[in-house]
């Protein structure tokens, strides 16, 4: 590794940062883990861990494999709950690793080590509780439950012959949010305290949590209600 101080000089006081060109097989730079609960048309419940998601306003974009039971349920029923586990729930989430609700298990998943599990709630050791606006149950132990309905789907990587047809982006609209009282910001009716909310993070297939706040953000000078 080049010593950064060696790249500085009186003529060029700004450090020169060097980069290597790499091609990682996955681009999981670090996102919150979600336990997404869905139901089939016959009311069979499925629970799947995933972390390919982001939010804009009251909508979320979920990246899912089109051959998963979760994707099938979302297309058939159009409802889900996005349950966000806290960092201390890594063991519960890991119990769902290499499990699938698809019967029979797709050959590619079976070769990777996946096995059929019918009762994912029991496997993870978590408790299903009824939702208010959608059919799938919530996970009681997760500090955040977001009930949601599908509003749109679109294919991902269909321009790549090697990956076309395998993945999709599913846009959902959040219809109701339940949170544990411990993560609410005192003095506010609808705000979450970022100093007490500690999500479970997935980064390159490994579990992480958040550290303490690094510093105040100038963006935080804008009242959250501005975004409503």
PEHU-V71939 format. One record per backbone hydrogen bond with DSSP energy under -1.0 kcal/mol. CO is the residue of the C=O (numbers start at 1). NH is the residue of the N-H. Records with the same first field share a line. If there is no record, write none. Layout:
CO: NH / NH
This chain:
3: 6
4: 7
5: 8
12: 9
27: 29
28: 204
31: 202
34: 50
35: 83
36: 48
37: 81
38: 46
40: 43
44: 40
46: 38
48: 36
50: 34
51: 53
52: 63
54: 61
56: 59
58: 174
59: 56
60: 172
61: 54
62: 170
64: 168
65: 68
68: 72
69: 73
70: 74
71: 75
72: 76
73: 77 / 78
78: 150
80: 148
81: 37
82: 146
83: 35
84: 144
85: 200
86: 89
89: 93
90: 94
91: 95
93: 96
94: 97
96: 99
98: 115
100: 117
106: 110
107: 111
108: 112
109: 114
110: 113
115: 100
119: 123
120: 124
121: 125 / 126
127: 140
129: 138
138: 129
143: 180
144: 84
145: 178
146: 82
147: 175 / 176
148: 80
149: 173
152: 171
154: 169
157: 160
160: 163 / 164
163: 166
166: 66
167: 156
168: 64
169: 154
170: 62
171: 151 / 152
172: 60
173: 149
176: 147
178: 145
180: 183
181: 184
183: 193
185: 188
191: 185
193: 196 / 197
198: 87
200: 33
201: 208
202: 31
203: 206
206: 203
208: 201
218: 221
219: 222
223: 226
224: 227
225: 228
